[in-house]
Amino acid sequence: MKKTVYILGILSLCVLFSCSDWLNVNDNPSKVSNTVPSPDLRLRSIQMQFIDAYESSGTRASWITQNITKIGSTSNSNDGIIRWDVPIASTTWPYQAWFVYCASNLQPLIDKATAEEAWSYVGAAQLIHAWGFMLMLDLYGEMPYTDALGKSITPVYDDGKIIYYGCLDMLEKAIENLSKPQPVTATPLSGGDIWNGGDTQKWIKLAYGLKARWLNNISKKKSLYDPQAILAALEKAPGAVNDNTVMRFINSETANKAGIVAALQFTNVSGTGQRLSKWYTDLLTNDFTGGSHVQDPRATRIIPSGEFNGPNGKEWRLSKGVDLINSDIRLDGGPVAFEIRATKPGTTTHPSGLLYASTEAAKNDPTYANRWYTTSTKTTRQGDSVYITVYSDRLDWIAGNGYLEPEAKDDRYYANRYNGMRWANPAFDPSEDINVNSTGSFYIRADAHAHLVCYHEMCFIKAEVLFRQGKRDEALQAYKAGIRAHMEAMNEKLKEYPQVLGKEVISENEITSFLNSDAVAQSGAELTMAKIMQQKQIAMSMTMQNWTDMRRFNYSVSGEFGVVYPDFGRPSEVNATGKQCYPSEDPNDPRYWPRRFQQCAHEVNYNSTNWLESNPEANKRTIISYPVWWDTEEE
């Protein structure tokens, strides 16, 4: 399992930081060395590779928790995740990004940093070690851990409990080293840290934030769950928006640079074939069962809007969410892609009744007008323009390439981007502003922030713990603080954009109006666990933690706190093959729901003996519904 991939990390860094003579880091330029690269070079690469594992896990989790979905096709391997029949082809990348590109480089960093007493680097490496293995536990359950990074190419597996407490122990070691002063001769952390700029205090708060998260994640284990330990960790965790650990990605006009540092969610789901789900958009519009129907101000920033022809000209409309639970839309090939074409009513076999300008003569014919149009000939799919893509283009792909006027600098998606229609086409006169836009989605832009461990999450953890203790009024304060903190965290990015629809800063008036609205509990008596977790689901969008939380509360099953995730359910397209993963047809049975991913192909192919011994259902399809360690009441 141990791999030598130092060269890959250095190459990535050279793209990021223009180190043209990068081979000089080795004694022998023709032979890669794992001893020469300095701590700062190592850490940058490790952070980037960890982010890939972490964010790619978040993408996959978001398909399960129905934050996002895909259009039309049901043949791609990732479509299996959407219908909860997770194929092995979709489970490999988080594992590979962690073990091959990240974890294998941690001990060389620790050794190099220890030699020069660069304790901050030692602590950072230990923190990432703990974080990555906890991620593997959350995804796969049993995993090689104690023997994973040694010399054995067939390491034995550890159970979840050993991994969990091992990660907590490593986190304590990280805190100890991050707290140590280091000599002026040691490499400064600021030279290699792309998360927190070398601020060791933010790293320590990150460590305590992870500790609070992990201690809270064992809420099912009543004898082990320790509210006071969680609250104690929260005292030292991020306590303000300025304490957040954030990965700031770049939307650059330099293609080779942006290709490396564009946001992972943009990279993973940036195509025009991704949409938001109804269950998720209902949280933002408060249209779920029992909801207030008060629209959250974050809705216009997170839910894409598109331009449509209205009675008074072009108007913006918020995307409709794709109903994965109660409709068969994807099985019917939908939602289909729409674009803007010059069309007019006429004699045609197309169910829209529209002819489109397919010839130069037609393109110059003033009787044609610009309308939403789909090439799909299915009658049932002609209304799918209401489902707006999450996509927004990267600047360097648009400006100066005919899709925008040269001076334009906006990454909103242009609906005629893919049909070959450009400004030069007579049917698309720029003076009439007839290109049609959509806004994209906050967490899926090329330069979107990745909120790693932030104050808003700490607030919701605190609210949950206090609510469990019966301290409703204190829980209410933490819950409201979490809502505000998330909006303020969004504003840190939103303020960098041109203030156009979908990118405006959330104003103080919007924040206070929402906090005082019927969408938010106004007293301890009104507060419920469902309200806390609904707001946390929004604040933790596109993250693995949302799936962890859903498993902790058993999805939409009524339990100790009633139904925490109302309206959530199996996708309607779960078929007979998919149902083989779930031994039970009873939603009250934990085995009705997805609880983990099956182990990836690398383990199946190269460590099969230990893999088969790791779990009685390791080689069965039912492993997907087999709870991981923290997801059971047993110790």
N, C-alpha and C positions, 0 to 999 in steps of 0.2 A: 504493500500500500504506500510505502514511503517513496516519493518521487522527487527527482531533481529538476526543478523548473525555474531556477533562479534567472535563467536567461530570459524567460518569458516576462517576468516581472520587470527586469531592467529594460527590455525593449519597450514595454508599455510606458515606462517612465520617460524614456527618451522621446516618445511621441508627445507626452504631456509637457515635458520641460526642456526640449530641444538640446539634449546632450549628444552632440554629433560625434564626439570621440568616446562613446560609451564603452568601447572595448578596453579602454585603459583601466577599467576597474579590475581586470583580471591580470594575474602574473603572466599568463600565456594566452594571448588573444585567440588561439585556436582551440583552447580547452576551457570549458565553463568551470568556474570555481564557486564553491559554496562557502568560502571562508573570507574572501576579500571584500565583497560589497559592504559598504558602511551601513550603520543602523538606519540612517535617514532614508537611504535608497530602498532598503528592505521594507521599512514600515509603509511607505507610500504604496508600494505594490501590494503588500498584504492587505491594506485597507481597501484598495480597489477590488481585489479578488474576493474579500469577505463580503463587500457590498453586493457583488454579483450573486453570491450564494444566498444572501439574506433577502435581497429584493426579488430574485427569481423565485424564491420560496413564497414570498408575498403574492406574486402574480398567480401562482398555482393555487394558493389558499383562497384568493379572491374569486377564482372560478368556482370553487366549492361553496364559498359563502355567498355566492350570487351577488357580488358587487359588479362584476363585469361578465359579459358573455360574447360569443362570436356569432357572426351572421351565417345563414344559409347552409354551409357545408356541415356534414356530420362524419366526414371521412378522415380529417386530420386527427393525429393522435391526441392533441390537446382538447379536441371535442369530447374525448372520453372523460376528461376531468369534469367538464360541464354536466355530463349526464351521470357523474359519480361512478363511472366504470374506469378507474384510473389505470391507463396502460403503463407497462414498464418503460416504454419509450419516453414517457413524460416525467419519470421519476429520477432520471440520471443526472441532470444538470446541476441541481443544488448540491448533490453529493460530490460531483466532480469539481465544481468550483471551490468547494470547501477543502476536500482532502488533497486533491492534486495540485491546485494552484495557490492555496492559502496555507492550510495546516502544515504541510510539509516544509514550509519555510519558517515556521515559528521558532523551532529550537535553534537553528543557525542564528536567527536574530537574537535570541536570548543569550546564546554563547558569546556572540560578538559584543553585545551591549554589556554583559557582565564583565568581560575582559577590560573594558574601559570605564566601568562603574557608571554607565549610562542607565541608571535605575528606572528612569521614566520610560525608556524603551522596553526594559524588561517587564515592567508593570503593564504597559500597553499590549505587549505580546501575550502575557498571561490572561489579560481581560479578553482579548479576541479568542484565545484558546478556549476559555470557558464558554463564551458566547456561541462559538461555532458548534461545539459539541452539544450544547443545550438545544441548538437549532436542529441538529441531527436527531436528538431524542424526540423533539416535538414532531418531526416529520416521519421518522421511520421506526421509533420505539427502540428496540434492542439494536446495538451498534458496537463495532470494535471501538474501544475507548482506551483502557489501560495499556493495551498492546498495539494500539492503532498506528502510532508514529515511530515504532521501533524498527528492527531489522527484518522482522518476519513479514513475508509476503502473503501469509494466510493467518492474520491475527484473529484471536478468539474474540467472541462477542461478550459484552457486559450487559446486564439488565438495566432497565431504566433507573432504578433506585441508585445503583452504583454510579451511573453517569450523572444523575442529578446532584448527588452530594459531592461527587468529585468536582463538578463545575462550581458549586458554591465554595468549596475549599480553594480552588484555583483563583476564584474571584477575590477571596480574602488575601491571598498572596499578592495579587495584582494591586490591591489597595495599599498593602504594606510597602511595595516597591515604588508606587506612584507617590507615596508620602515621603520618601527618602530624599534628602538633598543630594545632588550629585556634583562632582568637582567641575570646575570651569573647563577642564581639559576634555570632558566628555562631550559627545555630540549633543547639541541642544535639541530638545524635542520639537521646537518650532521649525526646524529644518526638514522634518519628515512627516509631520502630522497634518493630514489634509482634512481632518474632521474638526478639530478644536484649536488649531493654530498653535499647538504647543502649550496650551493652558492646562497644567496638571490638575488644577482644582476642578475644571470641567470634566476631566477624565475620572477623578474621584467621585464626582456627582453622578457621572455615567455609571460607574461601578455600583454605587448604592441604588441607582434607579433600576438597574438590572436585578439587583438583589431583591428589591421590593417586588418587581414583576414576578420573579421566579418563586418567591415565598408565597405570593398570592395565588400563583397558578396551581398550588396543591390544595385548593379549597375543598376538594372532595375528601381529602384524608383528614378527618376531623381530629384525630389524635395527634397529628403532626402540624396542622395548621395553627399558626401562632400570630394572632392579630397584633400583639404588642411588638413582636419582632419586625413585622411589616411597617408599623407606624414608626418604629425607631429607624429603620432604613430610609423611610421617606423624609425624615428630618435632615438627612445628609444627601438626599437625592436632589435633582433639579427642583428649585423652588421658585423659579421665575422663567419667563420666556428666554431671557438672556443666557440661561443655563443649558438650553437645549443642545443636544448633539445632533447635528444636521449634516448630511452630505449634500453639498451644493454643486450641482451639475452645471454644465456649460452648454449654451446654445450658440455655437460659434459659426462664423462665416468661413472659417478655415476647416475644410471638410475632414482632413486627416486628424485634426484635433477633436472636432465634435464627434467623430466616429468612435473615439475612445471614451470621451467623458460625457456624452449625452446620457440622460437619466435612464436607468435600467427599465423602468416601467414604460418609457417611451420606446425603448429598444424592443421590449417584450410584446407590447400590445399597440404599437404605433400605427399599424396598418389601418386601412379604412374599413376593415371587417370586424371591428370591435364596437360593442354598444354597452350601455349600462342596463342593469336589470330593474324590473319594476319593484322588487322587494327593496332594493337599495335606494332608488329614487323616491319611493314612498317615505323613507325615513327623512329625507331632506324636504319633502313637501308636506310631511305629517299627514299623509293620506292612508296610513295603515289602520287596521281595526282599532278603534278607540282613539285615533289621532285627532288633533285639533284642526287640521287643514290650514294651519298657519305656515306659510312658506319660510323656511330657514334662509337667512341671507347668504349662507354658503351655497345654496342651491344653484344660483346663477354662475357661480365660480366652478363648481364641481360637475354639475349636469350640463352637457353641451346645449347650446341654443343654435338654431338655424334660422336663416332668413327665408321668409315665404311671401308670396304675393297676397296681400290682404286687401280689404275694401278701400283702404286709403294709401295703397302702395306697399312697398316692402315693409315687413314687420318681423320682429324677432319672436320666436316661439321656443319654449323650453322643450327639450326632447322628452318623448314618452319612454318609459322604461319597458324593456322586453319582459313579458310575463312568462317566466320559465316554469312556474309551478302549475298554473291553471290553463295554459294553452299549449297547443302543439305547434307553435309557430316555426320552430326550427326544423321539425319533422316535415313541414310543408315548404322547406327551403328558405324560410325567412329569418330575420328581416333581409330583404334583398337590398342591394346597393342602389342608391339614387344619385343622379347627377343633374346638372343643368344643361338642357339642350334647347336650341331654337326649334320650337314646335308650333303646330297649328292643328285645329280640328280638321279631320278629313276622312276620306274613305280608306280604311286600313283594317287589317285583321288584329292589330294590337288592341288589347282590352281597354287601354286608356282612351282610345278614340283619337289619338294624336299622331300626326305625321311629324317626323323630325327632319331637319335640314341636312340631308346627306350628300348634297351636291353643291358645287360652288354657286350655281344659279339660285338654289333654294336659300343658301346662306345670305344672299343679297336681297332676298325677297322680303319686303317690309311687312308682309302679312304674317310672318313667323314671329313669335314672341318667346321670351325665355321662360321656361317652366321646369319644375322638377320632373324628371323622367327616369324610368327604369327600362332596361332592355328585357326584363323578365316578362314573359307573356302569360304568367299565372294571374287569373282574375283576383284571387285571394290576396295577392301581394301588391296590388296597385296603391294601397294606402300606406306602404311602409316608409314613406318619406318622413313620417312623424318620428321615426327612430333615428336620431342624429348620431353620426360617428363621433367617437371620443377624440378623433385625430386632429392634430394641428401640425402643420409643416414646420420643418426647421428653416431658419432664416436663409441659409446659404442655398437651399433647394429652390427658393422662390425668387428672392430679389435678384434682378438682373437677368433672369431666365425667361422673361416673357409672361410670367404669371402675375406679376405686379408691376406697377410703375417703378422705375429704378430707385426712386427715393423712399419707397415704402419699406418700413421695417416692422412687420407684424407677422406673427407666426400662426394666425388663425387660418383654418383650412378653407381653401377655395373649391367649391363644389365642381367646377369645370376643370380642375387640375388634371384629371386622368382621361378626359375624353378628347384631348388634343385641341380644344378651343383656347385661343389665346387673345391677347389684346388686339393683335393685328387682324383678327378675323372681323370682317365687316358686320357680322351679326352680333358682335360684342363690342359696343362702342364705349370706351372708358369714360367719355364725358357724361354718359347717362348712368354711370355707376350701376351697371347691370350684372356684374359678377355677384355671385351669391356666396356668402360666408357661413361658416359655423365656428363656434368659439373654442372648441376643444375642451379639455378637462384639466383641472388644476394639477392633479397628481400624475398626469400622463404627458405633459409637455416635455420637450427635449431638455429644457433647463429646470424641470420641476425639482423642488427640494425633496430629499428623502428624509423624513422625520424619523430618526433612529430611536432615541430615548429622550423624551421631552416632558416638560412640566405638565402639559395637559393630560398625558397618560397618568402621571403621578397623582393628579387631582382625582381622576376617576378611580384609581386604585384606593385612594384614601376614602372616597365616598362609599365604595363597596364595603371596605372594612368597617367603617363607622356604622353603616346601615346594618351590617351583620351584628354589630354590638348593640343595636337598638338606639343609637345616638342619631336620631333622624334629623334634628336641626343642624348638627355639625356636618352630617353627611350632605345636607342640602347646600351648605356653603361650599363644600369641596366640589360638588357636582356643578354648581353654577360657575365656580372658578375655572373648572375644566372646560366648559363651553367657551367662556371668554378667552382663556389661554389658547385654545385651538384657533379661534378666529385671529388672535393677535399673532400666532405663529404663521398662519397663512399670510397675514399682512406683511410680514417680513419679506416675502417673495412678491406679493402683489404690488407693493410700492415701487418695484423695479420696472414694471411694465408700463406701456402707454395705457392711459386710463380709458380703455374701451370696454364694451360689454364683455363680461366673462373674466375681466382682469382688473376691475376696479378694486381699490382698497375697500375693505369692509368698514364703513364709517362707524364712529362711536354711537351715532343715533341708531343705526341698524343693530348694533350689538345690544344696546340697552333696551331697545324696543322688543327685540326677540327675547331677551332674558326676562322681561316683564310680561311676556305674552302667555297665552293659554298653552303654547307648545312646551313650556317649561314649568316644572313643579314650583309653586310659590310658597309652599310650606312643607315642614317635615312630614306632616300628615299626608300630603299629596304625593310625596316622593315614593317611588317604587324601584325595585331592582331593575325592572324593565326600562324605566326612564333613564337610569344611570347607564345601562349597557347599550341602549339605543344611541345615546350621545357618544359613548365611547366607540361604538362601531363607526360612526361618522369620523371621529377624530383620528381613528387608527386605520383609515381607508388604505387599502392595498397592502396590508401587512399580515404577516403570519399570526400575529396576536389575536386578530379577530376570529380566526379559526380555532385557536386555543380557547378563547372565551366561549365560543359556541359549544365546544365539546364540554367545557366545565359545567355549563348550565343545561346540557342535554338538548340543545337546539330549542325547538318549540314545545317540548314536553313540559307539562305542568309539574312543578316540583316544590321545593321549600319556599320559593318566592313567587309561586304562580308561573305563568308563561312569560319567560324573559324575552323571547324573540317571536312575537305574534306574527302570524301569517306565513312564517317560514316553513318550507316543506321540501320534499323530494321534487326534483325536476320531473315534469310529466313525461319526458322522453326516456326515463330509466326503463330499460326494456328487460326482457327475460334473461339476456346475457348479463346485464348489469346487476340484476337481482341475485345472481349467483354469489355476489360479494357479500350479501347480507342474509344471515341465517334466519332473520325474523322479518315478518311483515307487520309487526306491531310497533308503532312509533314509540311506545313506552319502553321498549326493549332497547338498550344501548346498541345492540348489534343491528339495528335498523338504519343506523347513521354512519357516515364515513368517519373513522377515528384515526387513520394514519395512511401513509403511502406504503405500498409494497416495496421491498428492497430493490435497489437498482441493479442493472445488468452486470456491472463490474463485480459486485459481490456474488451474484448468482453464477457468473461464469468462472471467476477466479478464486473464490473463497467459499465454495459450495458446501463443504463439509461443516464448517462453522456456521454458515448461514442456516442450514437445515436444522442444526442443533439449537439455534437461537430462540425458536418459538415453535410450538406444536403445529401452528398453521402457516409456517414460513413459506411453504411452497403451494399453499392453497389460495384461491381467489378471495376467500373469506378473511384473509389477513387485513384487508382494507377496513373491515369493521371491528377489528380486534383492538381494544383500547390500549393506549400506551400507559406507562406506569402511573403517571400523575392523574390519569383519567379514570381511576378506579378508587373505590373506598378502602380496599385492602392495603395494608402497609407493604 
